[in-house]
Amino acid sequence: WFLELLWKCREVQKNWKSDTIIEIGRRFVQARYLNASKERRSEAIRLCEDICYNLRRVWGSLDPKTLEMSDLLSELYTNMGHTREAQGVHENILRLATEGDDGDDRTLDTMDSRTARHQVELLKQSFLRLRGWDKSPDIYADLIRDLKAMPEYRSQPEWADVKPANEWNLKEAASETEGKFEAPQSWYLVKPESFNEKGEIKEPQKSSKRPGMSAKRVTSNWGLNFGNILVDGGHENGVSNGVQRNGYPTDSGTGKSSAEEVEEW
């Protein structure tokens, strides 16, 4: 209840930094998932989907905070048995690394080499758990080939052992832990590295704005409307209460997308 209270209070706490609000949201998702019945865990997933969508829209899909939340979403999908959705999360992230995020030079269009390599490993784990691909194998073969050919990655040592996707072995056992959600050992709301030498919270780096957009604030639209959530999250059909597979929204019947309902600072 404490995390839920903090999450609801973000509207009136105008001095809270964006990083703090996002961390509260992440902890709220984790706590709700851990303390809910299987039938209600879809609520935690829906909240995570909404936060991921808003982070993509505000900061871009390849921002470190967006990637961290996307990985959490994939872990929840995996734990719930929605392996196709988890695979789609990492496919989309890696595709953006090869094609660019949003065409805006002021936002991140790629990831550092180690982060991209980790996304490839998570994609492979989803392949092993699903016992194959959600789409044509050629799509994934082309994606991995393009990634390995990128100047940012091709000479990095962590990529030396990445085989072409069409050579990935289905007989290999999936990891027991990689890409799966586990309860956090620490429940801090502000990471230790976020403090300066005086014990004060460091000023976060300013995120670039997209054309025609002002900075956005996390609002009550970020996933607190649980009334219409499907028991299973709607994942068998690829749609969860107006949110497509992997958290990409559809029209929920309001006439507006989730992004259009986000309030500005």
C-alpha positions as CSV (number, residue, x, y, z in Angstrom):
1,W,0.0,0.0,0.0
2,F,2.9,2.3,0.7
3,L,4.2,2.2,-2.9
4,E,0.7,2.6,-4.3
5,L,0.3,5.7,-2.1
6,L,3.6,7.1,-3.3
7,W,2.6,6.4,-6.9
8,K,-0.7,8.2,-6.5
9,C,1.0,11.1,-4.8
10,R,3.3,11.9,-7.8
11,E,0.6,14.3,-9.1
12,V,1.0,16.7,-6.3
13,Q,4.7,16.2,-5.6
14,K,6.0,18.8,-8.1
15,N,9.5,18.7,-6.7
16,W,10.0,15.0,-7.3
17,K,12.5,14.3,-10.1
18,S,11.5,12.1,-13.0
19,D,14.0,9.4,-12.1
20,T,12.4,9.1,-8.7
21,I,8.9,8.9,-10.1
22,I,10.0,6.2,-12.5
23,E,11.7,4.2,-9.8
24,I,8.6,4.4,-7.6
25,G,6.6,3.1,-10.6
26,R,9.1,0.2,-11.2
27,R,8.9,-0.8,-7.5
28,F,5.1,-0.6,-7.5
29,V,5.0,-2.9,-10.6
30,Q,7.3,-5.4,-8.8
31,A,5.4,-5.3,-5.5
32,R,2.0,-5.6,-7.2
33,Y,3.2,-8.6,-9.2
34,L,4.8,-10.4,-6.2
35,N,1.8,-9.8,-3.9
36,A,-1.0,-10.5,-6.4
37,S,-2.8,-13.7,-7.3
38,K,-2.1,-15.1,-10.7
39,E,-5.4,-13.7,-12.0
40,R,-4.4,-10.1,-10.8
41,R,-0.8,-10.2,-12.0
42,S,-2.1,-8.9,-15.3
43,E,-2.6,-5.6,-13.5
44,A,1.1,-5.3,-12.8
45,I,1.8,-6.1,-16.4
46,R,-0.6,-3.5,-17.6
47,L,1.0,-0.9,-15.4
48,C,4.4,-1.8,-16.7
49,E,3.1,-1.6,-20.3
50,D,1.7,1.9,-19.7
51,I,5.0,3.1,-18.1
52,C,7.0,1.6,-21.0
53,Y,4.8,3.3,-23.6
54,N,5.1,6.7,-21.9
55,L,8.9,6.4,-21.5
56,R,9.2,5.5,-25.2
57,R,7.2,8.5,-26.2
58,V,8.9,11.0,-23.9
59,W,12.6,9.8,-23.9
60,G,12.8,7.4,-26.8
61,S,12.8,3.6,-26.9
62,L,16.6,3.3,-26.4
63,D,17.0,5.6,-23.4
64,P,18.6,3.6,-20.5
65,K,15.5,4.1,-18.3
66,T,13.2,3.0,-21.0
67,L,15.3,-0.1,-21.7
68,E,15.4,-0.9,-18.0
69,M,11.6,-0.8,-17.8
70,S,11.2,-2.8,-21.0
71,D,13.4,-5.5,-19.6
72,L,11.2,-5.7,-16.6
73,L,8.1,-6.0,-18.8
74,S,9.8,-8.8,-20.7
75,E,10.6,-10.6,-17.5
76,L,7.0,-10.4,-16.3
77,Y,5.8,-11.7,-19.7
78,T,8.2,-14.6,-19.4
79,N,7.1,-15.5,-15.9
80,M,3.5,-15.5,-17.0
81,G,4.3,-17.7,-20.0
82,H,3.8,-15.0,-22.6
83,T,7.0,-15.8,-24.3
84,R,5.9,-14.4,-27.7
85,E,5.4,-11.0,-26.2
86,A,8.8,-11.2,-24.4
87,Q,10.4,-12.1,-27.7
88,G,8.7,-9.1,-29.4
89,V,10.1,-6.7,-26.8
90,H,13.7,-7.6,-27.6
91,E,13.1,-7.8,-31.3
92,N,11.7,-4.3,-31.3
93,I,14.6,-2.9,-29.3
94,L,17.2,-4.5,-31.5
95,R,15.5,-3.4,-34.7
96,L,15.5,0.2,-33.4
97,A,19.2,-0.1,-32.9
98,T,19.7,-1.0,-36.6
99,E,17.1,1.4,-38.0
100,G,17.2,4.3,-35.5
101,D,14.6,5.2,-32.9
102,D,12.4,8.0,-34.1
103,G,14.3,10.0,-36.8
104,D,15.1,12.7,-34.3
105,D,18.8,13.5,-34.1
106,R,18.4,14.7,-30.5
107,T,17.3,11.4,-29.1
108,L,19.3,8.2,-28.7
109,D,19.3,6.1,-31.9
110,T,21.5,3.2,-30.7
111,M,22.8,1.4,-27.6
112,D,26.2,0.8,-26.3
113,S,27.8,-2.5,-27.4
114,R,27.3,-4.3,-24.1
115,T,23.6,-3.3,-23.8
116,A,22.9,-4.4,-27.3
117,R,24.7,-7.7,-26.7
118,H,22.6,-8.3,-23.7
119,Q,19.4,-7.7,-25.7
120,V,20.6,-10.3,-28.2
121,E,21.0,-12.8,-25.3
122,L,17.5,-12.0,-24.1
123,L,16.2,-12.5,-27.6
124,K,18.0,-15.9,-27.7
125,Q,16.5,-16.9,-24.4
126,S,13.0,-16.2,-25.7
127,F,13.8,-18.3,-28.8
128,L,14.8,-21.2,-26.6
129,R,11.8,-20.9,-24.3
130,L,9.4,-20.6,-27.3
131,R,11.1,-23.4,-29.1
132,G,11.4,-21.2,-32.2
133,W,10.5,-17.8,-33.6
134,D,7.2,-15.9,-33.6
135,K,7.8,-14.7,-37.2
136,S,9.7,-16.0,-40.2
137,P,13.2,-17.2,-39.2
138,D,14.6,-15.0,-42.0
139,I,13.5,-11.9,-40.2
140,Y,15.6,-12.7,-37.1
141,A,18.5,-13.9,-39.2
142,D,18.6,-10.6,-41.0
143,L,18.3,-8.7,-37.8
144,I,21.3,-10.4,-36.1
145,R,23.4,-10.1,-39.3
146,D,22.7,-6.4,-39.5
147,L,23.6,-5.9,-35.8
148,K,26.9,-7.8,-36.1
149,A,27.7,-5.6,-39.2
150,M,27.2,-2.3,-37.4
151,P,30.5,-0.3,-36.9
152,E,29.6,0.2,-33.2
153,Y,29.5,-3.5,-32.5
154,R,31.4,-5.6,-35.1
155,S,34.9,-5.1,-33.5
156,Q,33.8,-5.4,-29.9
157,P,34.9,-8.6,-28.1
158,E,31.5,-9.4,-26.6
159,W,30.1,-10.0,-30.1
160,A,32.7,-12.6,-31.1
161,D,30.6,-15.5,-29.9
162,V,27.3,-14.4,-31.4
163,K,26.3,-16.9,-34.0
164,P,23.9,-16.2,-36.9
165,A,20.3,-16.6,-35.7
166,N,19.7,-19.5,-38.1
167,E,22.5,-21.4,-36.3
168,W,20.9,-21.1,-32.8
169,N,20.4,-24.6,-31.4
170,L,16.9,-25.4,-30.1
171,K,18.4,-28.3,-28.2
172,E,20.2,-25.9,-25.9
173,A,18.5,-25.5,-22.6
174,A,17.1,-22.0,-21.7
175,S,18.6,-20.3,-18.7
176,E,16.8,-20.8,-15.4
177,T,17.3,-17.1,-14.5
178,E,18.3,-15.0,-17.5
179,G,15.3,-12.9,-18.7
180,K,13.1,-14.1,-15.8
181,F,11.7,-11.9,-13.1
182,E,13.0,-12.4,-9.6
183,A,12.1,-10.4,-6.4
184,P,14.6,-7.6,-5.9
185,Q,17.0,-8.0,-3.0
186,S,16.9,-4.3,-2.2
187,W,13.8,-2.1,-2.4
188,Y,15.6,1.3,-2.6
189,L,13.7,4.1,-4.4
190,V,16.8,6.1,-5.2
191,K,19.8,4.2,-6.4
192,P,23.0,4.7,-4.3
193,E,24.9,6.0,-7.3
194,S,22.3,8.8,-7.7
195,F,23.7,10.6,-4.6
196,N,26.7,13.0,-4.8
197,E,29.5,13.3,-2.3
198,K,27.3,15.6,-0.1
199,G,24.5,13.0,0.1
200,E,22.3,15.0,-2.2
201,I,20.5,13.6,-5.2
202,K,22.4,14.4,-8.4
203,E,20.6,16.4,-11.1
204,P,19.6,14.0,-13.8
205,Q,20.8,14.6,-17.3
206,K,18.3,16.5,-19.4
207,S,16.6,14.4,-22.0
208,S,16.3,15.7,-25.5
209,K,12.8,16.8,-26.6
210,R,11.2,15.5,-29.7
211,P,10.0,18.0,-32.3
212,G,6.7,19.6,-31.3
213,M,6.7,18.1,-27.9
214,S,7.4,19.6,-24.4
215,A,8.7,17.6,-21.5
216,K,6.0,15.3,-20.0
217,R,5.3,14.3,-16.5
218,V,4.2,10.9,-15.2
219,T,0.5,11.3,-14.5
220,S,-2.5,9.4,-13.3
221,N,-3.0,8.0,-16.8
222,W,0.1,5.8,-16.3
223,G,-1.6,2.5,-15.7
224,L,-3.9,3.0,-12.7
225,N,-7.2,2.3,-14.5
226,F,-7.5,-1.4,-13.8
227,G,-11.3,-1.7,-14.0
228,N,-11.3,-3.2,-17.5
229,I,-8.3,-5.5,-17.3
230,L,-8.7,-8.9,-18.7
231,V,-8.0,-11.8,-16.4
232,D,-5.3,-13.1,-18.6
233,G,-4.1,-9.7,-19.9
234,G,-5.5,-10.6,-23.3
235,H,-2.1,-11.9,-24.4
236,E,-3.5,-14.8,-26.3
237,N,-4.9,-12.4,-28.8
238,G,-1.9,-10.1,-28.6
239,V,-4.0,-7.2,-27.1
240,S,-4.4,-6.3,-23.4
241,N,-7.1,-3.7,-22.6
242,G,-6.2,-1.5,-25.6
243,V,-2.4,-2.3,-25.4
244,Q,-1.0,-4.4,-28.2
245,R,1.5,-7.1,-27.6
246,N,4.8,-5.7,-26.1
247,G,3.0,-2.6,-24.8
248,Y,2.3,-0.8,-28.0
249,P,-1.1,0.8,-27.6
250,T,-4.2,0.6,-29.8
251,D,-7.3,2.7,-29.6
252,S,-8.9,1.8,-26.2
253,G,-12.2,3.3,-27.1
254,T,-11.6,6.7,-25.7
255,G,-10.7,8.2,-29.0
256,K,-7.2,8.9,-27.7
257,S,-4.0,7.0,-27.4
258,S,-2.3,6.7,-24.0
259,A,0.2,9.2,-25.2
260,E,-2.4,11.8,-26.1
261,E,-3.7,11.5,-22.5
262,V,-0.4,12.2,-20.9
263,E,-0.4,15.6,-19.2
264,E,2.4,18.1,-19.8
265,W,4.7,19.5,-17.1
